[in-house]
């Protein structure tokens, strides 16, 4: 019988597959064969590994690395490699944080925040990986990091704890395993509501956090196998973080577009705003302050919340109308609030449709006012005092993104073409962990018109706090924001306490330095106070607290009339 050409080709393909599989069969647990280790220890010599892998890559299309092609910045591409291992797995190498792990094929890689995390994702699964240094000088340890990161599970209304224990990876490394789930939210498409978190201490100074989320119940062993495949390698790339670009908002009406251009693009003079407790519902106290200062604040900060058992905010319409009548631009802030015990987190309720009518009425009132507004949704989301922070929502920063984009869509549907969207993280993240970093909350360039800055000199009323001068708070913050964000900048709220230092000197320092920030267009002073648990004033932020303070503001604000 003559040889069948098709049979010969098939045999050849099988032989190639067998040879390729044997030559590249890395062991996912423990040191992997085929990787050359550096003389310094168990760290793979990554460059040599990749050279060998390329020489042995299989020419058959189905066996190639199946990462979907994406348009990426060249600097992002330099931060990682994905090398084929077998039919179902690849080796992901993070060159910034210095590690490799074994991952499923057909999974996309996002290293646009490579200085913070790696994101590996397909239709059902998302894996976030963080290499977290510990602040051992501040007394922070691995256990405190794990405990504080996972405090959200105490909310048993929304979170179902399924497994919590210490495990051992490869018979060597101890790790902390946490598995939980929550209800799928009706306003989130393909909601990934099943979670696993594995914290792997590298030393007393570092922890690797593997954060898994899926729209289907997660397999514990598959998650553990990925964490077990961890190998440390040399750090060979500089961190890359994608620049946040400005996108023209084409939905504005003419008046709002003109006001935005005048305020943030054309004017070189800093505009001032103020929060005063009663305004804009009542201007009596504000006008007394303005009379002392000889200055009228063109921008007013006004807070609103999502209210339980209500279809609309009782004072929103009056606030909008009063600000419009007085010729003031409103910095309108909307926040979710802490609900009564047993009711869970309001952010989840919003994303399950419970507040649709309230939000639609809210957006309709804003649209009906027609006057331009600065709209700030869920400010300081990277602060653990905010119930919409990921600290309270499964360590999942995508929950805030979904919340922000969902409210945005309601405003769009209401025809609110008079809204300038302000996205406003706190100047420092609390907790200051990578999974809580501000950029992890960013909803997308098309949803943000202005970047808000916030940092306070809280004074020293509480033992853990320190006195910080204005330039100490804002010089480095401004430099970071200018590097990260191409969008206009404003200080949405700031102030100084009078406890622990000289407030007059602080304000003098502020006026001396604030003019250096040439891309800053608005600054809003927060006039009020914070109370302690016994009703005492803990932080006094009043603008007219002393005659010297009034004189400082009056003399310096005269330049901005």
C-alpha positions in Angstrom: 0.0 0.0 0.0 1.3 3.4 -0.9 1.9 5.9 1.9 -1.0 8.3 2.5 0.3 11.9 2.3 -2.3 13.1 4.7 -1.4 10.4 7.2 2.3 11.4 7.0 1.5 15.1 7.6 -0.7 14.2 10.5 2.1 12.1 12.0 4.5 14.9 11.5 2.2 17.4 13.3 1.8 15.0 16.2 5.5 14.5 16.5 6.1 18.3 16.5 3.4 18.7 19.3 5.0 15.9 21.4 8.5 17.3 21.0 7.3 20.9 21.8 5.3 19.7 24.8 8.2 17.7 26.2 10.8 20.4 25.6 8.6 23.1 27.2 7.0 21.2 30.0 7.5 23.6 32.9 6.4 22.4 36.4 3.9 25.0 37.6 4.6 24.1 41.3 8.1 24.7 42.4 11.2 25.4 40.2 10.2 24.9 36.5 12.4 22.8 34.2 13.5 24.7 31.1 14.2 27.9 33.0 17.8 28.9 33.6 18.1 30.2 37.2 20.4 33.1 38.1 23.4 32.6 40.3 21.8 34.8 43.0 19.3 32.1 43.8 16.0 30.8 42.5 15.3 33.7 40.2 15.0 32.8 36.5 17.3 34.5 34.0 14.3 35.9 32.1 16.1 37.1 29.0 17.7 33.7 28.4 14.4 31.9 29.1 12.7 34.0 26.4 15.4 33.3 23.9 15.1 29.6 24.3 11.3 29.8 24.2 11.4 31.7 20.9 13.7 29.1 19.3 11.3 26.4 20.3 8.0 28.0 19.4 5.7 25.8 17.5 4.8 27.0 14.0 1.3 25.6 14.2 -1.2 28.4 14.7 -3.2 26.7 17.4 -0.2 26.3 19.6 0.9 29.9 19.5 0.6 32.2 22.4 -3.1 33.0 22.3 -3.1 36.5 23.8 -5.5 38.6 21.8 -3.7 41.4 19.9 -4.4 44.8 21.4 -3.3 48.3 20.5 -0.9 49.2 23.4 1.7 51.7 24.2 5.2 50.4 23.4 6.2 51.2 27.0 3.4 49.0 28.3 4.6 46.1 26.1 8.0 46.3 27.6 6.7 45.6 31.1 5.7 42.0 30.6 6.1 38.8 28.5 3.7 36.0 27.9 5.3 32.7 26.9 3.5 29.6 25.7 3.8 26.6 28.0 1.4 23.9 26.8 -1.9 23.6 25.0 -3.8 25.3 27.9 -1.3 27.5 29.7 1.1 30.3 29.3 3.8 31.8 31.6 3.2 35.4 32.4 6.3 37.4 33.4 5.9 40.8 35.1 9.1 42.6 34.5 8.2 45.6 36.8 7.3 43.7 40.0 9.6 40.8 39.2 7.6 37.6 39.2 6.2 34.9 36.9 3.0 32.8 37.2 1.3 30.1 35.1 -2.0 31.4 33.6 -4.7 30.1 31.3 -4.3 30.8 27.6 -6.8 33.0 25.8 -6.6 35.6 28.5 -5.8 39.3 27.9 -3.1 41.2 29.7 -3.6 44.8 31.0 -0.4 46.4 32.3 -1.6 50.0 31.8 -1.1 50.4 35.6 2.0 48.3 35.8 3.4 50.4 38.6 0.4 49.2 40.6 -0.9 45.9 39.4 -1.2 43.3 36.7 -4.7 42.4 35.3 -5.3 39.2 33.5 -8.8 38.8 32.1 -11.2 36.8 29.9 -14.9 36.7 29.6 -15.5 34.9 32.9 -12.4 35.5 35.0 -10.4 38.5 36.2 -7.2 38.1 38.1 -5.5 41.2 39.7 -2.0 40.7 41.1 -0.3 43.1 43.5 3.2 43.0 45.0 2.6 45.0 48.2 5.5 46.3 50.3 4.8 46.6 54.1 5.4 49.8 56.0 7.3 48.0 58.8 8.6 51.3 60.2 5.0 52.2 60.9 4.4 48.9 62.7 2.5 47.4 59.8 2.8 43.6 59.4 1.5 41.0 57.0 -1.2 39.9 59.4 -2.5 43.5 59.8 -2.5 44.0 56.0 -4.5 40.8 55.5 -6.9 41.6 58.3 -7.6 45.2 57.4 -7.9 44.4 53.7 -10.6 41.9 54.4 -12.7 43.7 56.9 -15.5 44.0 54.3 -16.6 40.4 55.1 -18.0 41.7 58.4 -20.8 43.0 56.3 -22.7 39.7 56.3 -25.8 41.3 54.7 -24.0 41.7 51.3 -21.1 39.2 51.6 -21.3 35.5 52.0 -18.1 34.1 53.5 -17.4 30.7 52.1 -13.9 29.8 53.2 -11.2 31.5 55.3 -8.1 29.7 56.4 -4.3 29.5 56.2 -3.0 27.2 53.5 0.4 26.1 52.4 1.6 26.4 48.8 4.0 23.7 47.5 4.6 22.5 51.0 6.7 25.7 51.6 4.9 29.1 51.5 2.2 29.9 53.9 -0.7 31.9 52.4 -4.0 33.4 53.5 -7.0 32.1 51.6 -10.4 33.9 51.5 -13.4 33.0 49.5 -16.7 34.9 49.4 -19.6 35.8 47.1 -22.4 38.4 46.9 -25.6 38.8 45.1 -25.4 39.4 41.3 -26.3 43.1 40.7 -29.0 43.6 38.0 -27.4 46.9 36.7 -24.0 45.3 36.1 -23.6 43.3 32.9 -21.9 39.9 33.5 -21.4 40.7 37.2 -18.4 38.9 38.6 -19.8 38.3 42.0 -17.7 35.3 43.1 -14.3 36.0 44.7 -11.1 34.5 46.0 -8.2 36.4 47.5 -4.9 34.7 48.3 -2.2 36.7 50.2 1.2 35.2 49.9 3.9 36.6 52.3 7.2 36.9 50.6 8.9 38.1 53.8 8.0 40.3 56.7 8.3 43.2 54.3 6.3 42.1 51.3 3.1 40.3 50.3 1.8 39.1 46.9 -2.0 39.4 46.6 -3.9 37.4 44.1 -7.4 38.7 43.6 -9.8 36.5 41.6 -13.3 37.4 40.5 -15.7 35.6 38.2 -19.3 35.4 37.0 -19.2 31.7 37.9 -18.3 29.9 41.2 -14.5 29.8 41.4 -12.6 26.5 41.7 -10.4 26.8 44.8 -7.7 24.5 43.5 -7.4 26.4 40.2 -6.9 29.6 42.1 -4.4 27.9 44.4 -2.5 26.5 41.5 -2.0 29.9 40.0 -0.7 31.3 43.3 1.5 28.2 43.8 3.1 28.8 40.4 4.6 32.1 41.7 8.3 32.5 41.0 10.3 35.6 41.7 12.5 37.0 38.9 14.7 40.0 38.3 12.9 43.3 37.9 14.0 44.5 34.5 11.5 47.2 33.5 10.5 50.6 34.8 6.9 51.0 35.9 4.5 52.3 33.3 1.2 54.0 34.0 -1.1 55.1 31.1 -1.6 58.9 30.9 -5.2 60.0 31.4 -6.2 61.9 28.3 -8.6 64.8 27.8 -11.6 64.0 25.7 -13.9 66.8 24.5 -17.4 66.5 26.0 -19.7 66.8 23.0 -22.8 66.5 25.0 -22.8 69.9 26.6 -25.1 72.8 25.8 -23.6 76.0 24.6 -23.7 77.8 27.9 -21.9 74.9 29.7 -19.3 74.5 27.0 -18.6 78.2 27.2 -18.4 78.2 31.0 -16.0 75.2 30.9 -13.7 76.9 28.4 -13.7 80.1 30.3 -13.0 78.5 33.7 -10.6 75.7 32.8 -9.0 76.6 29.4 -9.0 80.3 28.8 -8.6 82.1 32.1 -5.2 82.1 33.7 -6.6 83.5 37.0 -7.4 81.1 39.8 -11.1 81.0 40.7 -12.1 80.5 44.3 -14.9 78.7 45.9 -16.1 78.0 49.4 -18.2 75.5 51.3 -20.3 77.2 53.9 -22.7 75.0 55.8 -25.9 76.8 55.0 -25.3 78.0 51.4 -26.8 77.9 48.9 -30.1 77.2 50.8 -29.4 80.2 53.0 -26.9 82.9 52.1 -27.0 84.9 55.4 -23.9 83.5 57.0 -21.9 83.3 53.8 -22.5 87.0 53.0 -21.3 87.9 56.5 -18.1 86.1 55.8 -17.8 87.6 52.3 -18.3 91.1 53.8 -15.4 90.5 56.2 -13.2 89.3 53.4 -14.3 91.9 50.8 -14.7 89.0 48.4 -17.5 87.2 46.7 -16.9 83.5 46.0 -18.1 82.6 42.5 -18.2 78.8 43.3 -20.2 77.1 46.0 -19.7 73.5 47.3 -23.0 71.7 48.1 -23.4 68.1 49.4 -26.3 65.8 48.7 -26.8 62.2 49.5 -28.8 59.2 48.2 -31.6 59.1 50.8 -33.4 56.0 51.9 -37.2 55.8 51.6 -37.3 58.8 49.3 -38.0 59.3 45.6 -36.1 62.6 45.4 -33.8 65.0 47.3 -35.9 67.5 49.3 -33.5 70.5 48.8 -31.9 69.9 45.4 -34.2 72.1 43.4 -33.9 75.0 45.8 -30.1 74.7 45.9 -29.8 74.8 42.1 -32.3 77.7 41.8 -30.7 79.8 44.6 -27.2 79.3 43.2 -28.4 80.3 39.7 -30.2 83.4 41.0 -27.0 84.5 42.9 -24.9 83.9 39.8 -22.8 81.2 41.6 -21.5 78.0 40.0 -22.5 75.0 42.1 -20.0 72.2 42.8 -22.7 69.7 43.4 -21.6 66.6 45.3 -23.5 63.3 45.4 -22.6 60.5 47.8 -24.1 57.3 49.1 -24.6 57.2 52.8 -24.2 54.6 55.5 -27.4 52.7 56.0 -28.9 51.4 59.2 -27.5 48.1 60.6 -28.9 45.2 58.7 -29.4 47.0 55.4 -26.0 46.5 53.7 -24.1 48.8 51.5 -26.1 51.4 49.5 -23.7 51.1 46.5 -24.8 47.6 45.9 -28.5 48.7 46.2 -27.9 51.4 43.6 -26.4 48.9 41.2 -29.3 46.6 41.8 -31.8 49.2 40.7 -33.2 50.2 44.1 -32.5 53.9 43.7 -33.4 54.2 40.0 -36.3 56.5 40.6 -34.4 58.7 43.0 -31.5 59.1 40.6 -33.7 59.7 37.6 -35.5 62.5 39.5 -32.2 63.9 40.7 -30.8 64.0 37.2 -34.0 65.5 35.8 -33.9 68.3 38.4 -30.2 69.1 37.4 -31.2 69.0 33.7 -34.2 71.3 34.3 -32.0 74.0 36.0 -30.1 74.4 32.7 -27.4 76.3 34.5 -23.9 74.7 34.3 -22.9 72.7 37.4 -19.7 71.0 38.4 -20.9 67.5 39.4 -18.7 65.4 41.8 -19.9 61.9 42.3 -18.5 59.8 45.1 -15.5 61.9 46.0 -12.6 60.5 48.0 -13.5 57.0 47.0 -10.0 55.7 48.0 -10.7 56.7 51.6 -12.0 54.1 53.9 -14.4 56.6 55.5 -16.4 56.4 52.3 -18.9 53.5 52.2 -18.5 53.4 48.4 -14.8 52.7 48.8 -13.6 49.2 47.8 -12.6 48.8 51.4 -16.3 48.2 52.0 -17.1 46.5 48.6 -15.1 43.3 48.4 -11.7 45.1 47.6 -13.3 45.4 44.2 -12.6 48.9 42.7 -14.7 48.0 39.7 -17.8 48.3 41.9 -17.1 52.1 42.1 -16.4 52.3 38.4 -19.7 50.6 37.7 -21.5 52.9 40.1 -20.0 56.0 38.5 -20.8 54.9 35.0 -24.3 53.9 35.9 -25.1 57.3 37.4 -23.5 58.9 34.4 -25.8 57.0 32.1 -28.9 58.1 34.0 -27.8 61.7 33.6 -27.2 61.2 29.9 -30.7 59.7 29.5 -32.2 62.6 31.4 -30.7 65.1 28.9 -28.5 66.7 31.6 -26.3 68.5 29.1 -25.2 71.1 31.7 -23.0 68.8 33.8 -19.2 69.1 34.0 -18.1 65.8 35.5 -15.5 66.0 38.3 -13.6 62.8 39.4 -12.0 63.4 42.8 -9.9 60.9 44.7 -8.3 61.8 48.1 -4.7 62.9 47.9 -3.6 59.9 49.9 -5.2 56.5 49.9 -6.5 55.0 53.1 -5.6 52.2 53.5 -2.5 53.0 51.5 -2.4 49.7 49.7 -2.0 49.1 46.0 -5.5 47.5 45.5 -6.9 50.8 46.9 -4.8 53.1 44.7 -6.7 56.0 43.1 -6.2 54.9 39.5 -7.9 51.6 40.2 -11.1 53.6 40.6 -10.8 55.7 37.4 -14.0 55.1 35.3 -12.6 56.1 31.9 -11.5 59.1 30.0 -14.9 59.7 28.4 -16.6 60.0 31.8 -14.4 62.6 33.4 -14.0 66.3 32.4 -12.0 67.6 35.4 -9.7 66.0 38.0 -10.3 67.0 41.6 -7.5 67.3 44.2 -8.2 67.0 47.9 -5.8 67.1 50.8 -6.3 68.6 54.3 -4.0 69.7 57.1 -6.1 67.9 59.7 -3.9 69.1 62.6 -2.9 67.1 65.6 -6.1 66.7 67.6 -5.9 62.9 67.1 -2.7 61.1 68.1 -2.0 59.6 64.7 -2.2 62.9 62.8 0.6 65.3 61.9 0.7 69.0 61.0 1.4 69.5 57.3 2.0 72.8 55.6 0.2 73.5 52.3 3.3 73.0 50.2 4.0 69.7 51.9 0.5 68.5 51.0 0.3 69.9 47.5 3.7 70.2 45.8 4.2 66.5 45.3 0.4 65.9 44.8 0.3 68.5 42.0 3.5 67.1 40.4 2.0 63.6 40.4 -1.3 64.8 38.9 0.3 66.8 36.2 2.2 63.7 35.2 -0.8 61.4 35.3 -3.6 63.6 34.0 -3.9 65.7 30.9 -7.3 66.9 32.1 -7.9 70.3 33.9 -7.2 70.3 37.7 -9.1 71.8 40.6 -8.9 71.6 44.3 -12.4 70.6 45.1 -12.1 71.1 48.8 -9.2 71.9 51.2 -8.5 73.6 54.5 -6.3 73.7 57.6 -7.2 72.9 61.2 -6.0 75.3 63.9 -4.9 72.5 66.3 -1.2 71.7 66.4 0.4 74.7 64.6 -0.1 78.2 63.4 -3.1 78.4 61.0 -2.2 82.0 59.9 1.2 80.9 58.8 -0.3 77.9 57.0 -2.6 80.2 55.0 0.3 82.5 54.2 2.2 79.5 53.0 -0.8 78.5 50.9 -1.1 81.8 49.1 2.7 81.9 48.5 2.7 78.5 46.8 -0.7 78.0 45.2 0.2 80.4 42.3 2.9 78.0 41.2 0.5 75.4 40.1 -0.1 76.8 36.6 -2.6 74.1 35.6 -4.8 74.5 38.6 -7.9 76.5 37.8 -10.1 76.3 40.9 -9.6 76.1 44.7 -12.5 75.6 47.1 -12.0 76.4 50.8 -13.9 74.2 53.3 -15.4 76.4 56.0 -16.6 74.3 58.9 -15.4 71.8 61.5 -15.1 68.2 62.4 -16.5 66.9 65.7 -15.1 64.1 67.9 -17.3 61.3 69.3 -18.2 63.4 72.3 -19.3 66.5 70.4 -16.2 68.5 70.8 -14.6 70.4 67.9 -11.7 68.3 66.8 -10.7 70.1 63.6 -11.6 73.8 63.2 -11.4 74.7 59.5 -13.2 78.1 59.7 -12.0 80.8 57.4 -12.7 83.7 59.8 -11.4 82.0 63.0 -9.3 85.0 64.0 -8.8 88.7 62.9 -5.4 87.9 61.6 -6.8 85.1 59.5 -9.5 87.4 58.1 -6.9 90.0 57.2 -4.7 87.4 55.4 -7.6 86.2 53.3 -8.8 89.7 52.6 -5.4 91.0 51.5 -4.6 88.0 49.3 -8.0 87.3 47.8 -8.0 90.9 46.5 -5.7 89.7 43.7 -8.5 87.4 42.5 -11.4 89.8 42.2 
